[in-house]
């Protein structure tokens, strides 16, 4: 069965990758498919994505109100477990302070451990892409409010 994925779903698949069988992820968790572990290991990607989308929308509201790139970044972060209502970056984001949210998102132990060791991997790339996208989004919102773009 072929399923047409949305742009945010494609972003998650691109970030996570796809393995048809079982493997151990970077943390040693048994994983299958599109980074599916634990309670999600025997679900389809779409089922797993929808559960994570529910979590994201419980925190951020309807994701459709955001630019598709922002939707993708929120979903990648949610899918990976980097979204929590108590995180400072989430509070900044919800207030529309996207540049502060970007900076706060990078204050993450796992990310900082890799950076201190000079390791560039999928984790560091994801964190930096998320932060850069938020900074670009902040500029987009600013220019849009000024009428410089439509």
N, CA and C of each residue as an Amber inpcrd file, in Angstrom:
protein
   450
   0.8320000  -1.1770000   0.0000000   0.0000000   0.0000000   0.0000000
   0.8820000   1.2470000   0.0000000   0.6610000   2.0980000  -0.9690000
   1.4080000   3.3480000  -1.0420000   0.6470000   4.4410000  -0.3130000
   1.3650000   5.1780000   0.5160000   0.7700000   6.2630000   1.2780000
   1.4440000   7.5580000   0.8320000   0.6470000   8.5630000   0.5030000
   1.2070000   9.8670000   0.1380000   1.4880000  10.6230000   1.4320000
   2.7490000  10.9420000   1.6560000   3.1460000  11.6280000   2.8750000
   3.0480000  13.1360000   2.7090000   2.7220000  13.8100000   3.8120000
   2.7190000  15.2700000   3.8380000   4.1670000  15.7620000   3.9170000
   4.3770000  17.0430000   3.6910000   5.7360000  17.5940000   3.7850000
   6.3260000  17.3960000   5.1920000   5.5720000  17.6760000   6.2680000
   6.1410000  17.4240000   7.5980000   6.4630000  15.9330000   7.8300000
   5.6460000  15.0310000   7.3080000   5.9340000  13.6040000   7.4300000
   7.2170000  13.2570000   6.6740000   7.3680000  13.8180000   5.4930000
   8.5870000  13.5920000   4.7130000   9.8150000  14.0960000   5.4760000
   9.6690000  15.2200000   6.1670000  10.7850000  15.7740000   6.9440000
  11.2110000  14.8050000   8.0450000  10.2380000  14.1900000   8.7080000
  10.5480000  13.2190000   9.7670000  11.2450000  12.0020000   9.1650000
  10.7190000  11.4810000   8.0660000  11.3210000  10.3070000   7.4270000
  12.7470000  10.6220000   6.9920000  12.9400000  11.8080000   6.4220000
  14.2860000  12.1950000   5.9830000  15.2540000  12.2580000   7.1700000
  14.7960000  12.8180000   8.2770000  15.6590000  12.9540000   9.4610000
  15.9240000  11.6020000  10.1290000  14.9060000  10.7830000  10.2390000
  15.0290000   9.5030000  10.9370000  15.6300000   8.4090000  10.0730000
  15.3390000   8.4670000   8.7800000  15.7170000   7.3760000   7.9000000
  14.7080000   6.2470000   8.0170000  14.8830000   5.2270000   7.2110000
  13.9780000   4.0810000   7.2410000  14.7870000   2.7950000   7.1770000
  14.5080000   1.8910000   8.1000000  15.1110000   0.5630000   8.1050000
  13.9650000  -0.4330000   8.2380000  13.8000000  -1.3460000   7.2650000
  12.6580000  -2.2570000   7.3080000  12.7060000  -3.2720000   8.4530000
  13.8730000  -3.5500000   8.9700000  13.9990000  -4.5250000  10.0500000
  14.3240000  -3.8670000  11.3770000  14.7420000  -4.6740000  12.3270000
  15.0880000  -4.1870000  13.6630000  16.5630000  -3.8210000  13.7140000
  16.8740000  -2.7970000  14.5000000  18.2520000  -2.3640000  14.7070000
  18.3210000  -1.6210000  16.0270000  19.5310000  -1.3180000  16.4860000
  19.6960000  -0.5120000  17.6980000  20.0600000   0.9040000  17.2860000
  19.3400000   1.8680000  17.8680000  19.6200000   3.2620000  17.5450000
  20.8560000   3.7390000  18.2950000  21.1640000   5.0130000  18.1560000
  22.3760000   5.5940000  18.7470000  22.4150000   5.4490000  20.2760000
  21.2310000   5.3240000  20.9000000  21.1490000   5.1550000  22.3530000
  21.0550000   3.6840000  22.7690000  21.0560000   2.7730000  21.7810000
  20.9740000   1.3530000  22.0730000  19.5680000   0.8000000  22.1710000
  18.5740000   1.6020000  21.8020000  17.1770000   1.1530000  21.8320000
  16.8580000   0.3110000  20.6030000  16.1310000  -0.7820000  20.7970000
  15.6660000  -1.5670000  19.6620000  14.6830000  -0.7090000  18.8810000
  14.9290000  -0.6130000  17.5810000  14.2140000   0.3270000  16.7210000
  13.8500000  -0.3600000  15.4140000  12.7940000   0.1320000  14.7820000
  12.3590000  -0.4090000  13.4920000  11.7330000   0.7130000  12.6700000
  11.7600000   0.5410000  11.3700000  11.0680000   1.4800000  10.4940000
  11.6620000   2.8700000  10.5230000  10.8190000   3.8400000  10.8110000
  11.2250000   5.2480000  10.8390000  11.4980000   5.6420000  12.2890000
  12.5690000   5.1030000  12.8550000  12.9570000   5.4340000  14.2230000
  11.9310000   5.0520000  15.2710000  11.1640000   4.0110000  15.0280000
  10.0840000   3.6300000  15.9320000  10.6110000   2.6940000  17.0300000
  10.4020000   3.1130000  18.2820000  10.8380000   2.3490000  19.4460000
   9.6750000   2.1770000  20.4160000   9.9050000   1.3940000  21.4520000
   8.9320000   1.2650000  22.5360000   7.5320000   0.9510000  22.0590000
   6.5770000   1.7270000  22.5420000   5.1670000   1.4940000  22.2220000
   4.8510000   1.6510000  20.7380000   5.7400000   2.2630000  19.9740000
   5.4900000   2.5320000  18.5600000   6.1050000   1.4910000  17.6230000
   6.8770000   0.5680000  18.1550000   7.6760000  -0.3170000  17.3110000
   6.8510000  -1.1690000  16.3530000   5.6460000  -1.5250000  16.7250000
   4.8090000  -2.3620000  15.8500000   3.7050000  -1.5870000  15.1420000
   3.7720000  -0.2640000  15.2020000   2.7970000   0.5600000  14.4920000
   3.3850000   0.9960000  13.1560000   2.5110000   1.4150000  12.2590000
   3.0070000   1.9730000  11.0030000   3.6030000   3.3520000  11.2880000
   4.3710000   3.8490000  10.3290000   4.9120000   5.1910000  10.4960000
   3.7890000   6.2090000  10.6440000   2.7530000   6.1040000   9.8040000
   1.6620000   7.0840000   9.8510000   0.9660000   7.0470000  11.2140000
   0.7400000   5.8680000  11.7670000   0.1310000   5.7770000  13.1010000
   1.0350000   6.4390000  14.1480000   2.3190000   6.1570000  14.0620000
   3.2840000   6.7310000  15.0050000   3.3330000   8.2510000  14.8560000
   3.3740000   8.7190000  13.6230000   3.4060000  10.1500000  13.3530000
   2.1720000  10.8350000  13.9290000   1.0100000  10.2380000  13.7080000
  -0.2280000  10.8430000  14.1940000  -0.2430000  10.9720000  15.7150000
   0.2960000   9.9850000  16.4260000   0.3820000  10.0750000  17.8980000
   1.2890000  11.2360000  18.3050000   2.4070000  11.3880000  17.6020000
   3.3220000  12.4940000  17.9000000   2.7130000  13.8380000  17.5080000
   1.9430000  13.8500000  16.4380000   1.2740000  15.0910000  16.0430000
   0.2710000  15.5120000  17.1110000  -0.4270000  14.5570000  17.6950000
  -1.3540000  14.8720000  18.7890000  -0.6050000  15.5220000  19.9530000
   0.5790000  14.9760000  20.2810000   1.3940000  15.5500000  21.3630000
   1.8050000  16.9810000  21.0120000   2.2710000  17.1690000  19.7790000
   2.7280000  18.4970000  19.3560000   1.5770000  19.5040000  19.3830000
   0.4160000  19.0880000  18.8870000  -0.7090000  20.0180000  18.8380000
  -1.2890000  20.2980000  20.2210000  -1.0980000  19.3780000  21.1620000
  -1.5200000  19.6490000  22.5400000  -0.6720000  20.7680000  23.1400000
   0.5320000  20.9350000  22.6460000   1.4450000  21.9640000  23.1550000
   1.3750000  23.2460000  22.3200000   1.4030000  23.1090000  20.9960000
   1.5100000  24.2810000  20.1120000   0.2000000  24.6910000  19.4460000
  -0.8330000  23.8910000  19.6030000  -2.0730000  24.1550000  18.8750000
  -1.9820000  23.5640000  17.4750000  -2.9590000  23.8790000  16.6660000
  -3.0240000  23.3580000  15.2920000  -1.7410000  23.7030000  14.5340000
  -1.0330000  22.6890000  14.0660000   0.2410000  22.9210000  13.3860000
   0.0620000  23.5750000  12.0210000  -1.1120000  23.4050000  11.4260000
  -1.3710000  23.9800000  10.1130000  -1.2680000  25.4940000  10.0600000
  -1.2740000  26.1410000  11.2220000  -1.1530000  27.6080000  11.2450000
   0.2860000  28.0620000  10.9990000   1.2200000  27.1200000  11.0690000
   2.6340000  27.4440000  10.8590000   3.0580000  27.1210000   9.4340000
   4.1060000  27.7750000   9.0040000   4.7240000  27.4850000   7.7160000
   5.0950000  25.9880000   7.6860000   4.9810000  25.3270000   6.5220000
   5.2990000  23.8940000   6.4470000   6.6880000  23.5210000   6.9630000
   7.6830000  24.3940000   6.7700000   9.0200000  24.0860000   7.2920000
   9.0210000  24.0660000   8.8210000   8.2770000  24.9690000   9.4210000
   8.1670000  24.9970000  10.8830000   7.4150000  23.7650000  11.3600000
   6.3580000  23.3960000  10.6480000   5.6260000  22.1770000  10.9920000
   6.5670000  20.9810000  10.9920000   7.3880000  20.8860000   9.9560000
   8.3390000  19.7760000   9.8530000   9.3320000  19.7570000  10.9990000
   9.8480000  20.9270000  11.3520000  10.8280000  20.9970000  12.4440000
  10.1810000  20.6500000  13.7880000   8.9690000  21.1470000  14.0100000
   8.2630000  20.8090000  15.2550000   8.0430000  19.3020000  15.3250000
   7.6410000  18.7180000  14.2100000   7.3660000  17.2850000  14.2180000
   8.6390000  16.4590000  14.3630000   9.7350000  16.8910000  13.7580000
  10.9970000  16.1620000  13.9440000  11.4110000  16.2060000  15.4130000
  11.2790000  17.3780000  16.0340000  11.6470000  17.5170000  17.4430000
  10.7170000  16.7050000  18.3400000   9.4310000  16.7190000  18.0310000
   8.4690000  15.9580000  18.8200000   8.7260000  14.4730000  18.6610000
   8.9390000  14.0310000  17.4490000   9.1850000  12.6200000  17.1410000
  10.4140000  12.1210000  17.8930000  11.4120000  12.9820000  17.9990000
  12.6660000  12.6180000  18.6520000  12.5760000  12.7270000  20.1810000
  11.5290000  13.3790000  20.6840000  11.3700000  13.5070000  22.1280000
  11.9380000  14.7870000  22.7130000  12.1510000  15.7870000  21.8670000
  12.7550000  17.0400000  22.3190000  11.7400000  18.1380000  22.5970000
  10.4650000  17.7800000  22.6810000   9.4180000  18.7640000  22.9640000
   8.7610000  18.4140000  24.2860000   8.7910000  19.3760000  25.1880000
   8.1510000  19.2150000  26.4860000   7.5810000  20.5810000  26.8640000
   6.3790000  20.5780000  27.3710000   5.7010000  21.8350000  27.7050000
   6.5200000  22.6680000  28.6930000   7.3940000  22.0500000  29.4630000
   8.1990000  22.7700000  30.4570000   9.5240000  23.3030000  29.9180000
   9.8730000  22.9780000  28.6800000  11.1360000  23.4680000  28.1180000
  11.0510000  24.9760000  27.8560000  12.1290000  25.6690000  28.1760000
  12.1640000  27.1180000  27.9690000  11.9560000  27.4820000  26.5060000
  12.5550000  26.7060000  25.6110000  12.4080000  27.0320000  24.1930000
  10.9470000  26.9500000  23.7680000  10.1810000  26.0420000  24.3550000
   8.7620000  25.9100000  24.0150000   8.0130000  27.1670000  24.4540000
   8.3100000  27.6620000  25.6520000   7.6710000  28.8980000  26.1330000
   8.0040000  30.0690000  25.2140000   9.2800000  30.1880000  24.8340000
   9.6890000  31.2600000  23.9170000   8.9590000  31.1450000  22.5890000
   8.9100000  29.9470000  22.0560000   8.2520000  29.7120000  20.7670000
   6.7880000  30.1150000  20.8320000   6.1080000  29.6880000  21.8790000
   4.6830000  29.9770000  22.0060000   4.4110000  31.4770000  22.1370000
   5.3830000  32.2390000  22.6390000   5.2520000  33.6930000  22.7400000
   5.6330000  34.3870000  21.4290000   6.0790000  33.6150000  20.4440000
   6.4980000  34.1980000  19.1760000   7.9180000  34.7110000  19.1920000
   8.6720000  34.3750000  20.2300000  10.0660000  34.7930000  20.3320000
  10.9420000  33.6750000  19.7590000  10.9500000  33.5780000  18.4220000
  11.5690000  32.4530000  17.7380000  13.0930000  32.4380000  17.8300000
  13.7160000  33.6310000  17.8580000  15.1760000  33.6640000  17.9810000
  15.6180000  33.1490000  19.3510000  14.9250000  33.5430000  20.4100000
  15.2460000  33.0360000  21.7490000  14.9760000  31.5370000  21.8200000
  13.8790000  31.0910000  21.2000000  13.5660000  29.6610000  21.1790000
  14.6850000  28.8840000  20.5010000  15.2170000  29.4320000  19.4210000
  16.3110000  28.7780000  18.7000000  17.5390000  28.6180000  19.5990000
  17.8960000  29.6890000  20.2970000  19.0560000  29.6420000  21.1830000
  18.8200000  28.6610000  22.3340000  17.6320000  28.7130000  22.9170000
  17.3180000  27.8260000  24.0400000  17.2450000  26.3650000  23.6170000
  16.8040000  26.1000000  22.3810000  16.7240000  24.7270000  21.8940000
  18.0950000  24.0700000  21.8830000  19.1270000  24.8650000  21.6120000
  20.4910000  24.3290000  21.5450000  21.0940000  24.0680000  22.9240000
  20.4330000  24.5120000  23.9740000  20.9070000  24.2130000  25.3270000
  20.3090000  22.8650000  25.7190000  20.9560000  21.8280000  25.2180000
  20.4930000  20.4570000  25.3750000  21.7080000  19.5870000  25.6570000
  21.6550000  18.8020000  26.7090000  22.8190000  18.0150000  27.1280000
  23.3670000  17.1160000  26.0320000  22.4960000  16.3930000  25.3550000
  22.9650000  15.4750000  24.3070000  23.6680000  16.2500000  23.1910000
  23.0330000  17.3160000  22.7320000  23.6200000  18.1390000  21.6810000
  24.9620000  18.7130000  22.1310000  24.9870000  19.2750000  23.3350000
  26.2170000  19.9190000  23.8240000  27.3470000  18.9140000  24.0410000
  27.0380000  17.6960000  24.4410000  28.0740000  16.6610000  24.5940000
  28.7490000  16.3770000  23.2590000  27.9520000  16.2320000  22.2230000
  28.5340000  15.9880000  20.8970000  29.3620000  17.1770000  20.4390000
  28.8450000  18.3910000  20.6440000  29.5680000  19.5800000  20.2130000
  30.9160000  19.7150000  20.9280000  30.9130000  19.4570000  22.2470000
  32.1680000  19.5550000  23.0180000  33.2160000  18.5740000  22.4980000
  32.7700000  17.4310000  22.0100000  33.6820000  16.4050000  21.4820000
  33.9980000  16.6280000  20.0110000  33.4030000  17.6560000  19.4210000
  33.6370000  17.9410000  18.0120000  32.9480000  16.9510000  17.0790000
  31.9190000  16.2830000  17.5760000  31.2090000  15.2800000  16.7760000
  30.0670000  15.9440000  16.0130000  30.0710000  15.7280000  14.7030000
  28.9810000  16.1980000  13.8350000  28.2480000  14.9440000  13.3770000
  26.9940000  14.8330000  13.7800000  26.2100000  13.6550000  13.4030000
  24.7610000  14.0680000  13.1560000  23.8930000  13.0890000  13.0130000
  22.4880000  13.3740000  12.7570000  21.8340000  14.1680000  13.8700000
  22.2640000  13.9400000  15.1030000  21.6900000  14.6620000  16.2470000
  22.0810000  16.1380000  16.1750000  23.3700000  16.4080000  16.0110000
  23.8040000  17.8130000  15.9600000  23.2100000  18.5120000  14.7370000
  23.1500000  17.7940000  13.6320000  22.5880000  18.3810000  12.4160000
  21.1170000  18.7490000  12.6170000  20.3650000  17.8650000  13.2770000
  18.9490000  18.1280000  13.5170000  18.7370000  19.3360000  14.4120000
  19.5280000  19.3980000  15.4880000  19.3990000  20.5350000  16.4070000
  19.7300000  21.8400000  15.7000000  20.7970000  21.8540000  14.9280000
  21.2100000  23.0790000  14.2540000  20.2330000  23.4740000  13.1440000
  19.6890000  22.4920000  12.4450000  18.6850000  22.7930000  11.4220000
  17.4480000  23.4030000  12.0550000  17.0140000  22.8350000  13.1760000
  15.8500000  23.3710000  13.8770000  16.1060000  24.8250000  14.2780000
  17.2330000  25.0770000  14.9320000  17.5530000  26.4350000  15.3940000
  17.6500000  27.4080000  14.2200000  18.3380000  27.0140000  13.1510000
  18.4760000  27.8920000  11.9840000  17.1250000  28.1780000  11.3330000
  16.2620000  27.1790000  11.2880000  14.9360000  27.3770000  10.7060000
  14.1290000  28.3670000  11.5290000  14.2360000  28.2960000  12.8590000
  13.5150000  29.2510000  13.7100000  14.0320000  30.6700000  13.5040000
  15.3330000  30.8340000  13.3680000  15.9020000  32.1660000  13.1390000
  15.4070000  32.7090000  11.7950000  15.3950000  31.8620000  10.7770000
  14.8930000  32.2820000   9.4680000  13.4000000  32.6240000   9.5360000
  12.6550000  31.8560000  10.3060000  11.2250000  32.1010000  10.4680000
  10.9950000  33.4460000  11.1710000  11.8210000  33.7550000  12.1620000
  11.7140000  35.0430000  12.8600000  11.9070000  36.1910000  11.8640000
  12.8900000  36.0610000  10.9770000  13.1330000  37.0940000   9.9720000
  11.9530000  37.1850000   9.0020000  11.4230000  36.0450000   8.6120000
  10.2660000  36.0070000   7.7050000   9.0790000  36.7450000   8.3270000
   8.7830000  36.4620000   9.5920000   7.6650000  37.1150000  10.2900000
   7.9020000  38.6260000  10.3710000   9.1210000  39.0100000  10.7000000
   9.4640000  40.4350000  10.8120000   9.2500000  41.1520000   9.4790000
   9.7650000  40.5710000   8.4000000   9.6450000  41.2080000   7.0900000
   8.2080000  41.2100000   6.5930000   7.4780000  40.1830000   6.9510000
   6.0720000  40.1190000   6.5590000   5.2780000  41.2220000   7.2570000
   5.5420000  41.4180000   8.5550000   4.8610000  42.4790000   9.3020000
   5.1960000  43.8600000   8.7500000   6.4050000  44.0200000   8.2330000
   6.8350000  45.2930000   7.6610000   6.3280000  45.4860000   6.2290000
   5.6500000  44.4580000   5.7110000   5.1220000  44.5380000   4.3490000
   6.1680000  44.3340000   3.2620000   7.3420000  43.8570000   3.6550000
   8.4110000  43.6600000   2.6800000   8.2480000  42.3790000   1.8610000
   7.4580000  41.4420000   2.4110000   7.1250000  40.2200000   1.6840000
   5.6540000  39.9160000   1.9030000   5.0790000  39.1380000   1.0120000
   3.6600000  38.7970000   1.1380000   3.4850000  37.4050000   1.6580000
